[in-house]
Amino acid sequence: MKIGFVVNDVNTEEAVYTTTRLAMKAVNMGHQVYYLGVGDFIYADNGEICAHVHCADGDGFDSLEDYLRSVQQNNCGHSRINLDDIDVLLLRNDPSDDATERPWAQSSGILFGQLAASRGTIVLNDPFHLNNALKKTYFQHFPEHVRPKTCISRDVEDIKAFIEDQGGKAVIKPLQGSGGQGVFLVQENSKANLNQMVEAITRDGYCVAQEYLPAATEGDVRMFLVNGQPLMKDGKYAAFRRRNDTGDARSNMHSGGKSVEAEVTAEMLELAEAVRPKLVRDGMFMVGLDIVDDKLMEINVFSPGGLGSCQQLTGVDFTDVVIEELERKANYRSNYGASMTNVDLATI
């Protein structure tokens, strides 16, 4: 099987990334793996979708660092391939990382992914529905009872009124973004600066004000779903708790958070079941749920990370389960051809 991994930029990938773990596992399972950045696509004059790619020299890698170094130093001997020859293309780039410096790159993976899917390559997550998920408003389409109370506005008075309704304490953040960027916890001792905080956020778009959940002091739980179901192996769930002991309101790993073992509760599984129908309908093959208590804080459909933390804390390597799912989908496409759409194959 030939698998393509679309990333923001091949040269900025790191060994600890979930993408690196998945790619190395696929290589070690005997598959041909190609890396390409969102700026490496080509629409050829004959309508073919091609790309400049990198791949590792060899197989049987034991080290993530050695594997990624080989990828970044090698252009496969022929840097251009036709994506018609790729069985599965995984969109593992994070559009929010390109929002400031490379705004053109935010939607490039999705747009070229749509073209590749239209020609028969399996593209995951489904690029036609990923286009709707570029903004955090995608989250508002899931059942209301699984989400914190939320107000989205560019008007500071609307945001202030919402915060007052929440007892003077809330979280505000940009409508588009990730990694804890631009996230503020508003409480009594910070309300004097609320105007400035909202202005800083609305300078580049809408502001999201969200109900503060007291359980957030214990961090959140990142739980992986594959094909709409919790990812499991050997009786263990692919999940971990992200906690920040520095006093920062953000628990994500980019903002000083650390990973600790998580207990997957019945309430968490109920949340996963509540969002499963839409995720399946939208062709979201691999998703990260961020859970605080009995609420979902976010549904990460773009390059969810943390499988390394899951393995470290559970002793289970979940990557082979993901690759085996890709093998199954490629087999279905081989058997059924175009009679099964990309969105059908994404979560079946």
Helices and strands as residue ranges (DSSP letters): E 2-7, G 10-12, H 18-28, E 32-37, E 41-43, E 49-52, H 64-73, E 80-82, G 83-85, E 88-91, G 95-98, G 103-105, H 108-118, E 122-124, H 127-130, G 131-133, G 136-141, G 144-146, E 150-153, H 156-165, E 170-174, E 184-186, G 188-193, H 194-202, E 207-211, G 214-218, E 220-226, E 229-230, E 232-233, E 236-237, E 239-243, G 253-255, E 258-260, H 266-281, E 286-292, E 295-300, H 307-314, H 319-336, G 337-339, H 342-347
